[in-house]
Structures are given as structure tokens and as C-alpha cells.
Amino acid sequence: MHDSEPDTFVSKTWPEKFSDMLKEIGIDSKSNEIASGDVENDDYYSRYFSQTPRMVTNKGSLEVKNSNIDVIQIIQKG
């Protein structure tokens, strides 16, 4: 490695990455463990429409503080 590069890499989950991005713009949030919140236990999309994907992956959720938004869920569809 070059001298300017760090020797260690910090592995972060998607909620931790989004929490860091929100912190940069002044929004305080806390990342949750995957499948620990109530919002993560229901269906993500309705099965009645043809455009909705069948495969959806839960990537975690965030709790947002001091905002009208309580929880942000991160999902991957495909």
C-alpha cells in the first residue's frame, strides 16, 4: 500500500453508511440491527400489481431523531 492509505478498512452495514451520510447534513439518526424493527416484519410491496418485484432484500433500518420521520427502512429490490 501507499503511505497515504490506511492499513485497516472499516466494514460498515448499509444503515451505518446512511446514518453517516445523514450526519454530514445535520440529521441525527441511529442504525438498527437487521430485522429488529417492527417496520421490517411486514410485506414491502403489494402483490396485486404486475410491476411489483417478488424478491426484496431487507438491508436494515434507521431511527431518525428530532424529525417528522420516525424510521427509514433500506431495501433492495430485484
N, C-alpha and C positions, 0 to 999 in steps of 0.2 A: 504494500500500500504506500501511497504517497504520505509525506509528513503532515500535510494539511488535513488528511482524512482521519476520522476517529477509528480506533481499533474495534470498538464494540458497536453493535446495532441494536436499537431498542425495538422490540417487536410489539406492535400495538394492534388492538382489535379495532374494528370499524367504529364502534361507539366512542372509543378513546380518541380516534382521529377526528371525528366530527366534533367532539367536545373541545378539542384543542383549537379547531377552526372557529368555533363559536366564541371561544375565549379571546381570540385575536380581535373580534369585532365588539367585545364588551358584553357578551351574553354569558351568564354563569349557568353551567349545566353539570350534571353528574352522569357518568356512564353506568349502565346496569349490566349485570350478568345476563348472558343469553338465556331466554325462556324463564326469566324470573318475574317479569311483569304481567299484569292482567291483560294488557293490550296484545301481548304476543301469543295468547292462547286461542284466539278466535280465527275464523277464516279471513283471509286478506282480501279476496275478491269474490264477487257473486259468480255462481256457476251457471247463471241463466243466460249470459251473453256470450256470443261466439268469440269475441275478441279477448276475453279474459284468459290469462295463462293458467295452465294446470299446475305447473311446477313453480313454487315460490319458496325461496330460502330465507329464513329469518336470520338477520345479521346482528340483532340486538336492539336496544332502545336507550334513550337518554331522558333524564328528568330535567326539565328547564325550570329555573328558579326566577322569581320576580317577573313573570310574563303571563299573558293570557293562555299560552300554550303550556300544557302540563307535561305531555310525553311526546317524544318523537320516536317513531319506530323505523328502523332501517331494514329494508327488504330487498331481495334480488329476485327479479322475475325472469323466466326464460324457459 
